[in-house]
Amino acid sequence: MAIRKRIAEMAISILISIPLAATVNTLSTQLFQGKATTVGKKGKQVPVTISIQSWGLSRQEHVIHDIPLRGFYVAHLLTGHIAETIQGQTTEHLPGDYWTVKDGATMQVNVLGQSAVLETIVTSK
């Protein structure tokens, strides 16, 4: 009985010491925000807001960066090496890569190098 208790105590201490992957909200720097118009579905002018943000991401063991944007946007990796996950699909990116995030999707970023800088361009109504 004492052996079972000791094994259970050891198992619990091992489980407690294993770090779990954490998702952190990542802060950005607003580079630009302005108003513009675009042509809507019926040919009418539609006002939109354009926002460009820079995201400085550092590598942290077992940490996934959550990019808290919603709606359609374009992402551009300026520096670093990352793996982004959108709707369960993971893709690696190098500097200069562009990709889009669909409306309703979320993006998580794992920094594979020391750090990365990501730029996002959001157009919203």
PyMOL commands that set and color helices and strands:
alter all, ss='L'
color gray80, all
select helices_A, chain A and resi 2-17
alter helices_A, ss='H'
color red, helices_A
select strands_A, chain A and resi 22-25+29-39+45-58+63-67+73-79+82-86+89-93+98-101+107-111+115-124
alter strands_A, ss='S'
color yellow, strands_A
deselect
rebuild
show_as cartoon
